[in-house]
């Protein structure tokens, strides 16, 4: 039932057919307003969102290519020489949980602007951009000896999913700050009827390890590539 709710949320976000994740195979969604390709795979079901002229090529791609941004971009560059370049955005694992984890080693509380700023200053620009905390309204801070050590929050997707983000100050990593903040955010999301989602790059092993400790299960993948230019 939980995975079904997760699939329904992604159906709404991708504007796909209602049964897209209820049957195996590929479902294509034409979006001629996009200069990108997005593929979401849950089990044996794949939804492709792409410009209409690209979809016939994507429907012939292997399942491995559909969930590997680098391979998919290379294949489209080979098949579409009129396009100046398909560039991989990345491939991410999608994780899901329906229960709150045990309490972490650090206390956590709602985060104020100063808490967010303190953790932001203790991380790199790339880490800040990747976590998405800046755009999240609901955020919590884990405190190490009273000082902000990690921030976690979530963004609500289509009134169904709580898309999680977490960022720990560099000097306290490995001490449970991220776990404490994220665990609190997960519990808050579940308390208002949202389904927590975790998304991590397939090569981000630290994020995957934290997701596992928090009780998430990997249920699928999201792959995205961008079209840099085209001879129209």
SEVEXFI-392437 format. One record per residue (C-alpha): x, y, z; chain; residue number from 1. Coordinates in steps of 0.5 Angstrom, whole numbers, plus 2048, in hexadecimal, padded with zeros to 3 digits. Last residue first. Layout:
BEGIN
c1:X, c2:Y, c3:Z, chaine:A, num:NUM
...
This chain:
BEGIN
c1:81F, c2:82F, c3:7B9, chaine:A, num:232
c1:827, c2:82D, c3:7BA, chaine:A, num:231
c1:827, c2:82C, c3:7C2, chaine:A, num:230
c1:82A, c2:82E, c3:7C8, chaine:A, num:229
c1:82C, c2:82B, c3:7CF, chaine:A, num:228
c1:827, c2:826, c3:7D0, chaine:A, num:227
c1:827, c2:824, c3:7D7, chaine:A, num:226
c1:827, c2:81D, c3:7DA, chaine:A, num:225
c1:824, c2:81A, c3:7E0, chaine:A, num:224
c1:823, c2:813, c3:7E3, chaine:A, num:223
c1:81F, c2:812, c3:7E9, chaine:A, num:222
c1:81F, c2:80B, c3:7ED, chaine:A, num:221
c1:81B, c2:806, c3:7F1, chaine:A, num:220
c1:819, c2:803, c3:7F7, chaine:A, num:219
c1:81F, c2:804, c3:7FC, chaine:A, num:218
c1:81C, c2:802, c3:803, chaine:A, num:217
c1:81D, c2:808, c3:808, chaine:A, num:216
c1:81E, c2:806, c3:810, chaine:A, num:215
c1:822, c2:80C, c3:812, chaine:A, num:214
c1:828, c2:808, c3:812, chaine:A, num:213
c1:827, c2:806, c3:80B, chaine:A, num:212
c1:826, c2:80D, c3:809, chaine:A, num:211
c1:82D, c2:80F, c3:80C, chaine:A, num:210
c1:830, c2:809, c3:808, chaine:A, num:209
c1:82E, c2:80C, c3:802, chaine:A, num:208
c1:830, c2:813, c3:803, chaine:A, num:207
c1:837, c2:811, c3:805, chaine:A, num:206
c1:837, c2:80D, c3:7FF, chaine:A, num:205
c1:836, c2:812, c3:7FA, chaine:A, num:204
c1:837, c2:80F, c3:7F4, chaine:A, num:203
c1:830, c2:80D, c3:7F2, chaine:A, num:202
c1:82E, c2:814, c3:7F4, chaine:A, num:201
c1:829, c2:815, c3:7F9, chaine:A, num:200
c1:822, c2:816, c3:7FA, chaine:A, num:199
c1:81E, c2:815, c3:800, chaine:A, num:198
c1:816, c2:815, c3:801, chaine:A, num:197
c1:812, c2:815, c3:807, chaine:A, num:196
c1:80A, c2:814, c3:806, chaine:A, num:195
c1:806, c2:819, c3:809, chaine:A, num:194
c1:800, c2:818, c3:80D, chaine:A, num:193
c1:802, c2:81E, c3:812, chaine:A, num:192
c1:805, c2:81A, c3:817, chaine:A, num:191
c1:809, c2:816, c3:812, chaine:A, num:190
c1:80D, c2:81D, c3:810, chaine:A, num:189
c1:80E, c2:81F, c3:817, chaine:A, num:188
c1:811, c2:818, c3:818, chaine:A, num:187
c1:816, c2:818, c3:812, chaine:A, num:186
c1:818, c2:81F, c3:814, chaine:A, num:185
c1:81A, c2:81D, c3:81B, chaine:A, num:184
c1:81E, c2:817, c3:818, chaine:A, num:183
c1:821, c2:81C, c3:813, chaine:A, num:182
c1:824, c2:820, c3:819, chaine:A, num:181
c1:826, c2:81B, c3:81D, chaine:A, num:180
c1:829, c2:817, c3:817, chaine:A, num:179
c1:82D, c2:81D, c3:815, chaine:A, num:178
c1:830, c2:81E, c3:81C, chaine:A, num:177
c1:832, c2:817, c3:81D, chaine:A, num:176
c1:839, c2:818, c3:81E, chaine:A, num:175
c1:83C, c2:816, c3:817, chaine:A, num:174
c1:83C, c2:81D, c3:815, chaine:A, num:173
c1:83D, c2:822, c3:81A, chaine:A, num:172
c1:843, c2:826, c3:817, chaine:A, num:171
c1:83F, c2:827, c3:810, chaine:A, num:170
c1:839, c2:82A, c3:813, chaine:A, num:169
c1:833, c2:825, c3:811, chaine:A, num:168
c1:82E, c2:826, c3:80B, chaine:A, num:167
c1:827, c2:822, c3:80A, chaine:A, num:166
c1:822, c2:822, c3:805, chaine:A, num:165
c1:81C, c2:81E, c3:805, chaine:A, num:164
c1:816, c2:81E, c3:800, chaine:A, num:163
c1:810, c2:81E, c3:804, chaine:A, num:162
c1:80B, c2:81A, c3:7FF, chaine:A, num:161
c1:803, c2:81B, c3:7FE, chaine:A, num:160
c1:801, c2:822, c3:7FE, chaine:A, num:159
c1:803, c2:822, c3:7F7, chaine:A, num:158
c1:80B, c2:823, c3:7F9, chaine:A, num:157
c1:80C, c2:826, c3:800, chaine:A, num:156
c1:813, c2:828, c3:801, chaine:A, num:155
c1:817, c2:825, c3:807, chaine:A, num:154
c1:81C, c2:827, c3:80D, chaine:A, num:153
c1:822, c2:825, c3:810, chaine:A, num:152
c1:827, c2:82A, c3:813, chaine:A, num:151
c1:82E, c2:827, c3:816, chaine:A, num:150
c1:833, c2:82A, c3:81C, chaine:A, num:149
c1:82F, c2:830, c3:81F, chaine:A, num:148
c1:833, c2:831, c3:825, chaine:A, num:147
c1:830, c2:82F, c3:82C, chaine:A, num:146
c1:835, c2:82A, c3:82E, chaine:A, num:145
c1:834, c2:827, c3:827, chaine:A, num:144
c1:82D, c2:829, c3:825, chaine:A, num:143
c1:829, c2:826, c3:81F, chaine:A, num:142
c1:824, c2:82B, c3:81B, chaine:A, num:141
c1:81E, c2:82A, c3:818, chaine:A, num:140
c1:81B, c2:82D, c3:812, chaine:A, num:139
c1:814, c2:82E, c3:80F, chaine:A, num:138
c1:814, c2:833, c3:809, chaine:A, num:137
c1:819, c2:830, c3:805, chaine:A, num:136
c1:81C, c2:834, c3:7FF, chaine:A, num:135
c1:823, c2:835, c3:803, chaine:A, num:134
c1:823, c2:82E, c3:805, chaine:A, num:133
c1:824, c2:82B, c3:7FE, chaine:A, num:132
c1:829, c2:827, c3:800, chaine:A, num:131
c1:82D, c2:827, c3:7F9, chaine:A, num:130
c1:82E, c2:82F, c3:7F9, chaine:A, num:129
c1:831, c2:82F, c3:800, chaine:A, num:128
c1:835, c2:829, c3:7FF, chaine:A, num:127
c1:838, c2:82D, c3:7F8, chaine:A, num:126
c1:839, c2:834, c3:7FC, chaine:A, num:125
c1:83D, c2:830, c3:801, chaine:A, num:124
c1:83B, c2:82F, c3:809, chaine:A, num:123
c1:83C, c2:832, c3:80F, chaine:A, num:122
c1:839, c2:839, c3:80D, chaine:A, num:121
c1:833, c2:836, c3:80C, chaine:A, num:120
c1:832, c2:832, c3:812, chaine:A, num:119
c1:833, c2:839, c3:816, chaine:A, num:118
c1:82E, c2:83C, c3:811, chaine:A, num:117
c1:829, c2:837, c3:812, chaine:A, num:116
c1:829, c2:838, c3:81A, chaine:A, num:115
c1:829, c2:83F, c3:819, chaine:A, num:114
c1:822, c2:83F, c3:815, chaine:A, num:113
c1:81F, c2:83B, c3:81A, chaine:A, num:112
c1:81F, c2:833, c3:81A, chaine:A, num:111
c1:819, c2:82F, c3:81E, chaine:A, num:110
c1:81C, c2:82B, c3:823, chaine:A, num:109
c1:821, c2:825, c3:823, chaine:A, num:108
c1:825, c2:822, c3:829, chaine:A, num:107
c1:82B, c2:81E, c3:827, chaine:A, num:106
c1:82C, c2:816, c3:828, chaine:A, num:105
c1:826, c2:814, c3:823, chaine:A, num:104
c1:820, c2:812, c3:825, chaine:A, num:103
c1:81D, c2:80C, c3:821, chaine:A, num:102
c1:81B, c2:80C, c3:81A, chaine:A, num:101
c1:814, c2:80E, c3:818, chaine:A, num:100
c1:810, c2:809, c3:814, chaine:A, num:99
c1:80D, c2:809, c3:80D, chaine:A, num:98
c1:814, c2:80A, c3:809, chaine:A, num:97
c1:816, c2:80B, c3:802, chaine:A, num:96
c1:81C, c2:80B, c3:7FE, chaine:A, num:95
c1:81E, c2:80E, c3:7F7, chaine:A, num:94
c1:824, c2:80D, c3:7F4, chaine:A, num:93
c1:827, c2:812, c3:7EF, chaine:A, num:92
c1:82A, c2:813, c3:7E8, chaine:A, num:91
c1:82D, c2:819, c3:7E6, chaine:A, num:90
c1:82C, c2:81F, c3:7E2, chaine:A, num:89
c1:830, c2:81C, c3:7DC, chaine:A, num:88
c1:831, c2:821, c3:7D6, chaine:A, num:87
c1:82E, c2:820, c3:7CF, chaine:A, num:86
c1:832, c2:824, c3:7CA, chaine:A, num:85
c1:831, c2:828, c3:7C4, chaine:A, num:84
c1:82B, c2:824, c3:7C1, chaine:A, num:83
c1:82B, c2:823, c3:7BA, chaine:A, num:82
c1:82F, c2:81D, c3:7BB, chaine:A, num:81
c1:829, c2:819, c3:7BE, chaine:A, num:80
c1:82B, c2:812, c3:7BF, chaine:A, num:79
c1:832, c2:812, c3:7C1, chaine:A, num:78
c1:830, c2:818, c3:7C6, chaine:A, num:77
c1:82A, c2:814, c3:7C8, chaine:A, num:76
c1:82E, c2:80E, c3:7CA, chaine:A, num:75
c1:834, c2:812, c3:7CE, chaine:A, num:74
c1:82E, c2:816, c3:7D2, chaine:A, num:73
c1:82B, c2:80F, c3:7D4, chaine:A, num:72
c1:832, c2:80C, c3:7D6, chaine:A, num:71
c1:834, c2:812, c3:7DA, chaine:A, num:70
c1:82D, c2:812, c3:7DD, chaine:A, num:69
c1:82C, c2:80B, c3:7DF, chaine:A, num:68
c1:825, c2:809, c3:7E1, chaine:A, num:67
c1:822, c2:809, c3:7DA, chaine:A, num:66
c1:829, c2:806, c3:7D7, chaine:A, num:65
c1:828, c2:800, c3:7DC, chaine:A, num:64
c1:821, c2:7FF, c3:7DA, chaine:A, num:63
c1:823, c2:7FE, c3:7D2, chaine:A, num:62
c1:821, c2:804, c3:7CE, chaine:A, num:61
c1:81C, c2:803, c3:7C8, chaine:A, num:60
c1:817, c2:807, c3:7CC, chaine:A, num:59
c1:81C, c2:80C, c3:7CC, chaine:A, num:58
c1:81D, c2:80D, c3:7C5, chaine:A, num:57
c1:815, c2:80D, c3:7C4, chaine:A, num:56
c1:815, c2:813, c3:7C9, chaine:A, num:55
c1:81A, c2:818, c3:7C7, chaine:A, num:54
c1:815, c2:81B, c3:7C2, chaine:A, num:53
c1:810, c2:81C, c3:7C7, chaine:A, num:52
c1:814, c2:820, c3:7CC, chaine:A, num:51
c1:815, c2:81C, c3:7D2, chaine:A, num:50
c1:812, c2:819, c3:7D8, chaine:A, num:49
c1:814, c2:811, c3:7D9, chaine:A, num:48
c1:810, c2:80D, c3:7DE, chaine:A, num:47
c1:813, c2:806, c3:7DF, chaine:A, num:46
c1:810, c2:800, c3:7E3, chaine:A, num:45
c1:813, c2:7FA, c3:7E5, chaine:A, num:44
c1:815, c2:7FC, c3:7EC, chaine:A, num:43
c1:814, c2:804, c3:7EC, chaine:A, num:42
c1:818, c2:807, c3:7E7, chaine:A, num:41
c1:817, c2:80F, c3:7E6, chaine:A, num:40
c1:81A, c2:812, c3:7DF, chaine:A, num:39
c1:81B, c2:819, c3:7DE, chaine:A, num:38
c1:81D, c2:81C, c3:7D7, chaine:A, num:37
c1:81F, c2:823, c3:7D6, chaine:A, num:36
c1:81D, c2:829, c3:7D1, chaine:A, num:35
c1:816, c2:829, c3:7D4, chaine:A, num:34
c1:810, c2:82D, c3:7D1, chaine:A, num:33
c1:80F, c2:827, c3:7CC, chaine:A, num:32
c1:80D, c2:822, c3:7D2, chaine:A, num:31
c1:80A, c2:81C, c3:7CF, chaine:A, num:30
c1:809, c2:817, c3:7D5, chaine:A, num:29
c1:80C, c2:80F, c3:7D3, chaine:A, num:28
c1:80A, c2:809, c3:7D7, chaine:A, num:27
c1:80F, c2:804, c3:7D7, chaine:A, num:26
c1:80E, c2:7FC, c3:7DA, chaine:A, num:25
c1:80B, c2:7F9, c3:7E0, chaine:A, num:24
c1:804, c2:7FB, c3:7E2, chaine:A, num:23
c1:802, c2:7FF, c3:7E8, chaine:A, num:22
c1:807, c2:804, c3:7E8, chaine:A, num:21
c1:804, c2:808, c3:7E2, chaine:A, num:20
c1:7FD, c2:806, c3:7E4, chaine:A, num:19
c1:7FA, c2:80D, c3:7E5, chaine:A, num:18
c1:7FD, c2:80F, c3:7DE, chaine:A, num:17
c1:803, c2:814, c3:7DF, chaine:A, num:16
c1:803, c2:81C, c3:7E1, chaine:A, num:15
c1:80A, c2:81B, c3:7E4, chaine:A, num:14
c1:809, c2:81E, c3:7EB, chaine:A, num:13
c1:802, c2:81A, c3:7EB, chaine:A, num:12
c1:805, c2:813, c3:7E9, chaine:A, num:11
c1:80A, c2:814, c3:7EE, chaine:A, num:10
c1:805, c2:815, c3:7F4, chaine:A, num:9
c1:801, c2:80F, c3:7F1, chaine:A, num:8
c1:808, c2:80B, c3:7F1, chaine:A, num:7
c1:809, c2:80D, c3:7F9, chaine:A, num:6
c1:802, c2:80B, c3:7FB, chaine:A, num:5
c1:803, c2:805, c3:7F7, chaine:A, num:4
c1:809, c2:803, c3:7FB, chaine:A, num:3
c1:806, c2:805, c3:802, chaine:A, num:2
c1:800, c2:800, c3:800, chaine:A, num:1
